[in-house]
Amino acid sequence: MERLFSFSAEYFGVQFRIQKFNDSVYRNIILPAVLYGCETWSLTLREERRLRLFDNRVLRRIFGPKRDEVKEEWRKLHNEELNDLYSSRKIFWVTKSRRTRWAGHVALMLQRRGLYRV
């Protein structure tokens, strides 16, 4: 019994480290690559939905399935459960805040120097 407990504790410890690593890869590599240049995007509702679907798909892949105790079978995580597990902001709000920040930079740039005509 002791061997089984040590194995399960070791297994879940490894699983936690893998999730933490995947989370850091998602935050530091995947999201910046996906959101590169999002300051200039004009998102339609369809594109916002596709971004949200991509975000949820990657998070489901990171956190894996969940064991349902009632039915005793594995199932996908629901969106609310993903929100609870992943505490960072939604991908749509990240694009919106970057766009607002970029607009502020453009406004300051226009005040500092005059417009140039080509």
N, C-alpha and C positions, 0 to 999 in steps of 0.2 A: 504494500500500500504506500509505503514511504517513497519507493521508486516512482510509482505512478504520480504521486503528488509533485515530486521534484521535476519529473518530465513535463507535466502540465504547466507548472510555474515557469519552467525554462521556455516552453513553447510559447506561452502567452507573452512572456517578456520579449522574445524575439519578434513576435507578431507586432507588439507595440512599437518596437524600434523600427521595424519595416514601415509601419504606418507613419511614424514621425519622419522618417527619411523621405518617403513618398510625398508627404505634405510639404516638406521643405523644397523638394524638387519642383513641385507644382507651383509654389509661391515664387521661387527664385528663378526658374528657367521657363516653365510652360506659360505662365500668365504674362510675363513681359514679352515673350515672343508672340503670343496671340494678340496682345493689346498694343503692339508697336504701332504708333501713328494714330491711335484711337482719338487723339485730340481733334483731328480734322474730319472724323467720320460724321456723317449725318445718318443716324440709325433709323431704319424703319421698324415697325412693330415686328415684322417677320425676322429681321436681323437680330433684334433684341431677344426674341424667342429662341433663335438658333444659338446665340451666345449663352443663354441660360441653360439650354439643353446640353451644350458642350460642357459647361461648368458642372452640372449635375452628373453627367456621364463620367467625367474624370474623378469626381469625388466618390461616386459609387465604386469605381475601380480601386481607389485608394483604400477606402474603409471596408470593402468587401461585403459579402452577404451577412445577414443576421439570422440567428437561430430563433424560430418562433416556438415558444414553449407550449403553447396551446395545441397547435397542430403537429408539433415536433418535426418540422421540416425547415429547410433553409429558404429565405426569401430576400428580395431586394430591399434596400433601405428606402423608406419613403422620404419625400422632400423635406418634411418637418424634421425627421431624424437627421438628415444630412445637415440641416441648418443648426441643429443642436451640437453635432459633432465638430463641425467646421465653423469656428467663431469669427472668421474674417468676413469682410463686407462682400456683398453680392457683386458679381462681375459687371452688372449694369450700372451700379452706383459708382464703381471704380471708373468706368468710362465717362460717366457724367461729371464726376469731380475733376478728372483730368481735363475734360473739355472746358470746364469753368475756369480752372487754373490757367489753361492756355489762353483763353479769352482775356484774362487779366494781364497776362504778359504782353499780348498784342496791344491792349489798350495803353499800357505803360510805354510800349515801344513807339506808338503813334504820338504820344505826348513829348517824348524826348527828341525825336527827329521828325522832320517834315516828310511829307509824302513825295515819292519820286515817280515821275511818269516815264514810261518806257516808250 
